[in-house]
Amino acid sequence: MRTIGVVVNPIAGMGGRVGLKGTDGKVEEARERGAEPRAPERAIAALEALAERAPDARILTYGGRMGEEYAREAGFDPEVVGEPAGDQTTADDTRRAVREFAQSGVDLILFVGGDGTAVDVTEALDEAEAASESEDEIPILGVPAGVKVYSAVFAVTPEAAGRVVADFDRTERREVNDIDEEAYREGEVRAELKGIAEVPVADDLQSSKQVGGGTVESLAVGVADDARQDAGTTYVLGPGSTVGAVKAELGFEGSPLGVDVWRDGEVLALDASADEILANLGEQNVVVVSPIGGQGFVFGRGNDQISPDVIRRSEVEVVASKPKLDGVGVLRVDTGDDEVDDDLRGWRKVRVGRFERRMMKVV
């Protein structure tokens, strides 16, 4: 029987759907924009998958929204090792939980959040292990719930996280990365290696984010040609340098890390939230996105503004350079809506040039 420490950052990912590109220092603004917590449903999904595979697992967790509520909803009877210090949870609460787990000798720490939470967990665990002078390193695994998920310590989906926790038999060292959210909101990615953690070895883990190489000019021309000919069609243009080339070809400087909306030669919205995108959709809509290099995610990493409701009302065009596709192998989706994810999965044509397309599998 495995003993698992479970800690949830209940505000992780709240800024994504409302266009804030992160929640650090932006919780109140996210709430004012109508943001809904994303972490709870993801925590439950992971724990339910764990309960299905390992119903006798011993769960240690923090009180209330930091894990206890969701463990009980998933069918476990958790041992509560502490409570958050106030009504609003903080990084200090996460770090205290991790120290309690380390002192209790858990077999793995399962956390729900984004890169910031991964850093908190890793640093607190390093401190606890150094203080105990133990030579054994406790592995960690992340349930992806943040806007930014650049680290290589996350499972590809919440359900995959639960399965990996139940079944893993060995671990390996993986990178924990984070970026400067303020710079990110201004369109600049400043990624930094924050630590190294032991993580279960499994196929359902994502890689660190890598920058895709190769030219994208020809595919940008192809998408722009189609857009100009599609009178009345609304184009929802995702983040990243590849789709950025499409925006430039259409004649405007888009938000490099945001989602922009274009129709009939007019920019309808820059750096739009999910609600703003929905408000600007028409009868015919096309979402243009590019997978994250090294990971293959088309939806669910850095483009939460393109919500399931937007995807349901749109055609999806995936664009990528050939080197980027060679580096990812398969494409992945994690929209938070199982029905939408299922509809997106399967074989899909990806535009790699002005006219050329390649078949890629979405898993």
C-alpha positions as CSV (number, residue, x, y, z in Angstrom):
1,M,0.0,0.0,0.0
2,R,1.4,3.3,-1.1
3,T,1.3,6.5,1.0
4,I,0.7,9.5,-1.1
5,G,0.9,13.2,0.0
6,V,-1.7,15.3,-1.9
7,V,-1.6,19.1,-2.0
8,V,-3.7,21.3,-4.2
9,N,-3.2,24.9,-5.1
10,P,-6.9,25.8,-5.4
11,I,-6.4,29.1,-7.3
12,A,-4.0,27.6,-10.0
13,G,-5.1,28.4,-13.5
14,M,-7.8,30.9,-12.7
15,G,-6.1,33.6,-14.8
16,G,-6.0,31.5,-18.0
17,R,-9.6,31.7,-19.3
18,V,-9.9,35.4,-18.5
19,G,-6.7,36.3,-20.4
20,L,-4.3,37.0,-17.5
21,K,-1.7,34.3,-18.5
22,G,-1.2,33.4,-14.9
23,T,-2.5,33.9,-11.4
24,D,0.6,35.1,-9.5
25,G,-0.5,38.4,-7.9
26,K,-3.6,38.5,-10.0
27,V,-6.1,36.4,-8.0
28,E,-8.5,39.3,-7.1
29,E,-8.4,40.6,-10.7
30,A,-9.1,37.1,-12.0
31,R,-12.1,36.9,-9.7
32,E,-13.4,40.3,-10.8
33,R,-13.2,39.1,-14.4
34,G,-15.4,36.1,-13.4
35,A,-12.7,33.4,-13.3
36,E,-13.7,30.1,-11.9
37,P,-11.3,27.7,-10.1
38,R,-9.8,25.1,-12.4
39,A,-7.8,23.0,-9.9
40,P,-10.7,21.3,-8.0
41,E,-12.1,19.4,-10.9
42,R,-8.6,18.4,-12.0
43,A,-7.7,17.2,-8.5
44,I,-10.8,15.1,-8.3
45,A,-10.2,13.6,-11.8
46,A,-6.7,12.6,-10.8
47,L,-7.7,11.1,-7.4
48,E,-10.6,9.2,-9.0
49,A,-8.2,7.6,-11.5
50,L,-5.9,6.7,-8.5
51,A,-8.8,5.3,-6.6
52,E,-9.8,3.1,-9.5
53,R,-6.3,1.6,-9.7
54,A,-5.3,1.7,-6.0
55,P,-8.3,2.0,-3.8
56,D,-6.3,1.1,-0.7
57,A,-3.8,3.9,-1.1
58,R,-3.1,5.9,2.0
59,I,-3.7,9.6,1.4
60,L,-2.1,12.3,3.5
61,T,-3.3,15.8,2.7
62,Y,-3.9,19.4,3.9
63,G,-7.3,20.5,5.0
64,G,-10.2,21.9,3.0
65,R,-9.6,23.1,-0.5
66,M,-5.9,22.1,-0.3
67,G,-6.8,18.5,-0.8
68,E,-9.1,17.1,1.9
69,E,-12.3,18.0,0.1
70,Y,-11.3,16.5,-3.2
71,A,-9.8,13.3,-1.7
72,R,-13.1,12.6,0.1
73,E,-15.1,13.3,-3.1
74,A,-12.9,10.8,-4.9
75,G,-13.7,8.1,-2.3
76,F,-10.7,8.2,0.0
77,D,-10.7,8.7,3.8
78,P,-7.6,11.0,4.0
79,E,-5.4,11.8,6.9
80,V,-5.3,15.6,7.4
81,V,-1.8,16.7,8.5
82,G,-2.5,20.4,8.7
83,E,-4.7,23.3,7.7
84,P,-4.0,26.5,5.7
85,A,-3.1,29.5,7.8
86,G,-5.9,31.7,6.6
87,D,-9.0,31.9,4.4
88,Q,-6.8,32.4,1.3
89,T,-4.2,29.7,0.6
90,T,-0.6,30.7,-0.1
91,A,2.7,29.3,-1.3
92,D,3.7,29.0,2.4
93,D,0.8,26.7,3.0
94,T,2.0,24.5,0.1
95,R,5.5,24.4,1.5
96,R,4.3,23.5,5.0
97,A,2.2,20.7,3.6
98,V,5.2,19.3,1.7
99,R,7.4,19.4,4.9
100,E,4.7,17.5,6.7
101,F,4.6,14.9,4.0
102,A,8.4,14.5,4.0
103,Q,8.4,14.0,7.8
104,S,5.7,11.4,7.4
105,G,7.7,9.4,4.9
106,V,5.3,9.4,2.0
107,D,6.1,7.4,-1.1
108,L,5.2,10.3,-3.5
109,I,3.9,13.8,-3.4
110,L,1.0,14.5,-5.9
111,F,0.4,18.2,-6.4
112,V,-2.2,20.1,-8.4
113,G,-1.1,23.4,-9.9
114,G,1.3,24.9,-12.4
115,D,4.9,25.8,-12.6
116,G,4.8,28.0,-9.5
117,T,3.4,25.2,-7.4
118,A,6.0,22.8,-8.8
119,V,8.8,25.2,-7.7
120,D,7.2,25.5,-4.2
121,V,6.9,21.7,-3.9
122,T,10.5,21.1,-5.1
123,E,12.2,23.7,-3.0
124,A,10.3,22.7,0.2
125,L,11.1,19.1,-0.4
126,D,14.8,19.8,-1.0
127,E,14.9,21.8,2.3
128,A,13.1,19.0,4.2
129,E,15.3,16.3,2.9
130,A,18.5,18.3,3.6
131,A,17.3,18.9,7.2
132,S,16.7,15.2,7.7
133,E,19.9,14.2,6.1
134,S,18.1,11.4,4.3
135,E,19.6,9.9,1.2
136,D,16.2,8.9,-0.1
137,E,14.5,11.3,-2.5
138,I,10.7,11.5,-2.5
139,P,9.4,11.6,-6.0
140,I,6.8,14.2,-7.1
141,L,4.2,14.3,-9.8
142,G,2.1,17.3,-11.0
143,V,-1.5,17.4,-12.1
144,P,-1.6,20.2,-14.7
145,A,-3.9,22.9,-13.6
146,G,-1.9,26.1,-14.1
147,V,-1.8,28.5,-17.1
148,K,2.0,27.9,-17.4
149,V,3.1,24.3,-17.5
150,Y,6.7,24.4,-18.7
151,S,8.2,21.9,-16.3
152,A,8.8,18.2,-17.1
153,V,7.3,17.0,-13.8
154,F,3.6,16.9,-14.9
155,A,1.5,14.2,-16.3
156,V,-0.2,14.9,-19.6
157,T,-3.7,14.9,-18.1
158,P,-5.2,14.6,-14.6
159,E,-6.4,11.1,-15.3
160,A,-2.9,10.1,-16.4
161,A,-1.5,11.4,-13.2
162,G,-3.7,9.1,-11.1
163,R,-2.7,6.1,-13.2
164,V,1.0,6.9,-13.0
165,V,0.9,7.3,-9.2
166,A,-0.8,3.9,-8.9
167,D,1.5,2.0,-11.2
168,F,5.0,3.5,-11.3
169,D,7.9,1.3,-10.3
170,R,10.9,3.6,-10.9
171,T,11.8,7.2,-11.1
172,E,14.1,9.6,-13.0
173,R,15.4,13.1,-12.5
174,R,13.5,15.9,-14.4
175,E,13.6,19.6,-14.7
176,V,11.4,22.1,-12.8
177,N,11.1,25.4,-14.7
178,D,9.2,28.7,-14.2
179,I,8.9,31.9,-16.1
180,D,8.5,35.6,-15.1
181,E,4.7,36.2,-15.3
182,E,5.0,39.9,-15.6
183,A,7.4,39.6,-18.5
184,Y,5.1,36.9,-19.9
185,R,2.1,39.3,-19.9
186,E,4.2,41.8,-21.8
187,G,5.0,39.2,-24.5
188,E,8.4,38.0,-23.3
189,V,9.3,34.4,-22.2
190,R,12.0,34.3,-19.5
191,A,12.2,30.7,-18.6
192,E,14.6,29.6,-15.8
193,L,15.6,26.3,-14.4
194,K,14.4,26.2,-10.8
195,G,15.3,22.7,-9.7
196,I,15.5,19.0,-10.4
197,A,13.1,16.5,-9.0
198,E,12.6,12.7,-8.9
199,V,9.6,11.9,-11.0
200,P,8.0,8.5,-11.9
201,V,9.1,7.1,-15.3
202,A,6.0,6.9,-17.5
203,D,4.9,7.5,-21.1
204,D,2.2,9.9,-19.9
205,L,4.6,12.6,-18.7
206,Q,5.2,15.8,-20.7
207,S,8.6,17.1,-21.7
208,S,10.0,20.5,-21.0
209,K,8.9,23.2,-23.4
210,Q,11.2,23.6,-26.3
211,V,11.3,26.2,-29.0
212,G,10.3,24.9,-32.4
213,G,12.7,25.5,-35.3
214,G,12.4,25.9,-39.0
215,T,10.7,28.5,-41.3
216,V,7.0,29.1,-41.1
217,E,6.7,31.8,-43.7
218,S,5.1,29.6,-46.3
219,L,2.4,28.1,-44.0
220,A,1.7,31.7,-42.7
221,V,1.1,32.8,-46.3
222,G,-1.2,29.8,-46.8
223,V,-3.4,30.6,-43.8
224,A,-3.5,34.3,-44.6
225,D,-4.6,33.6,-48.2
226,D,-7.4,31.4,-46.9
227,A,-8.5,34.0,-44.3
228,R,-8.7,36.8,-46.9
229,Q,-10.8,34.6,-49.2
230,D,-13.2,33.5,-46.4
231,A,-15.4,36.5,-46.3
232,G,-17.4,36.7,-43.1
233,T,-15.3,34.0,-41.3
234,T,-13.9,34.9,-37.9
235,Y,-10.3,33.7,-37.2
236,V,-9.2,33.1,-33.7
237,L,-5.4,33.2,-33.7
238,G,-3.6,31.5,-30.8
239,P,-0.3,32.4,-29.1
240,G,3.2,31.6,-30.2
241,S,5.7,32.6,-32.9
242,T,4.2,30.3,-35.5
243,V,0.8,31.8,-35.4
244,G,2.5,35.1,-34.9
245,A,3.8,34.8,-38.4
246,V,0.2,34.3,-39.6
247,K,-0.8,37.5,-37.8
248,A,2.1,39.4,-39.4
249,E,1.0,38.1,-42.8
250,L,-2.5,39.4,-42.2
251,G,-1.0,42.8,-41.6
252,F,-1.1,43.4,-37.8
253,E,1.1,42.9,-34.8
254,G,-0.6,40.5,-32.6
255,S,-0.1,39.7,-28.9
256,P,2.7,37.1,-29.0
257,L,1.5,35.2,-26.0
258,G,-2.2,36.0,-26.2
259,V,-5.2,35.2,-28.5
260,D,-6.3,37.7,-31.1
261,V,-9.5,37.7,-33.2
262,W,-9.6,38.8,-36.9
263,R,-12.3,39.0,-39.5
264,D,-12.4,40.6,-43.0
265,G,-9.3,42.6,-42.6
266,E,-10.2,44.0,-39.1
267,V,-8.7,43.1,-35.8
268,L,-11.7,42.6,-33.5
269,A,-9.8,41.8,-30.3
270,L,-6.3,41.7,-29.1
271,D,-5.1,39.6,-26.2
272,A,-8.7,38.5,-25.8
273,S,-10.3,36.6,-22.9
274,A,-12.5,33.6,-23.4
275,D,-15.6,35.8,-23.1
276,E,-14.3,38.4,-25.5
277,I,-13.5,35.6,-28.0
278,L,-17.1,34.2,-27.7
279,A,-18.6,37.7,-28.1
280,N,-16.7,38.2,-31.4
281,L,-17.5,34.8,-33.0
282,G,-19.7,34.7,-36.1
283,E,-21.6,32.0,-38.0
284,Q,-18.3,30.6,-39.4
285,N,-15.2,30.5,-37.2
286,V,-11.7,29.0,-37.5
287,V,-9.3,28.6,-34.6
288,V,-5.6,28.6,-35.7
289,V,-3.2,27.1,-33.2
290,S,0.3,25.6,-33.2
291,P,1.5,22.8,-30.9
292,I,4.0,23.5,-28.1
293,G,7.4,22.4,-29.2
294,G,8.7,19.3,-27.4
295,Q,5.3,18.7,-25.8
296,G,2.8,18.6,-28.6
297,F,0.0,20.2,-26.8
298,V,-2.5,22.0,-29.1
299,F,-4.9,23.0,-26.4
300,G,-4.6,23.3,-22.6
301,R,-1.1,24.8,-22.3
302,G,-0.9,28.6,-22.5
303,N,-4.1,29.1,-24.6
304,D,-6.9,28.5,-22.1
305,Q,-8.6,31.6,-23.5
306,I,-9.6,29.3,-26.4
307,S,-12.2,27.6,-24.2
308,P,-14.3,24.5,-25.0
309,D,-17.2,26.7,-25.9
310,V,-15.1,28.5,-28.5
311,I,-13.8,25.2,-29.9
312,R,-17.3,23.8,-30.2
313,R,-18.3,26.7,-32.5
314,S,-15.2,26.6,-34.6
315,E,-13.2,24.6,-37.1
316,V,-9.6,23.9,-35.8
317,E,-6.6,24.4,-38.0
318,V,-3.3,23.2,-36.6
319,V,-0.1,24.7,-38.1
320,A,3.5,23.8,-37.5
321,S,6.9,23.6,-39.1
322,K,8.1,20.1,-40.1
323,P,11.0,20.2,-37.5
324,K,8.5,20.9,-34.7
325,L,6.3,18.0,-35.7
326,D,9.3,15.7,-35.9
327,G,10.1,16.7,-32.3
328,V,6.7,16.0,-30.8
329,G,5.7,12.7,-32.5
330,V,2.0,13.1,-31.5
331,L,-0.3,16.0,-30.7
332,R,-2.1,16.3,-27.3
333,V,-5.2,18.1,-26.1
334,D,-6.2,18.9,-22.5
335,T,-9.1,21.4,-22.7
336,G,-10.7,20.4,-19.4
337,D,-13.8,19.1,-21.3
338,D,-13.7,15.4,-21.9
339,E,-16.3,15.5,-24.8
340,V,-14.3,18.2,-26.6
341,D,-11.1,16.3,-26.1
342,D,-12.6,13.2,-27.5
343,D,-13.9,15.1,-30.6
344,L,-10.4,16.5,-31.2
345,R,-8.6,13.2,-30.9
346,G,-7.7,11.0,-33.9
347,W,-5.9,11.8,-37.1
348,R,-5.7,15.4,-38.2
349,K,-4.2,17.3,-41.1
350,V,-1.6,19.8,-39.9
351,R,-0.6,22.6,-42.3
352,V,3.2,22.6,-42.7
353,G,3.5,24.8,-45.8
354,R,1.5,27.0,-48.1
355,F,-0.3,24.0,-49.5
356,E,1.3,21.0,-47.9
357,R,-0.2,19.2,-44.9
358,R,0.9,16.3,-42.8
359,M,-1.2,13.7,-41.0
360,M,-0.6,13.8,-37.3
361,K,-2.4,11.8,-34.5
362,V,-4.0,13.7,-31.6
363,V,-4.0,11.6,-28.5
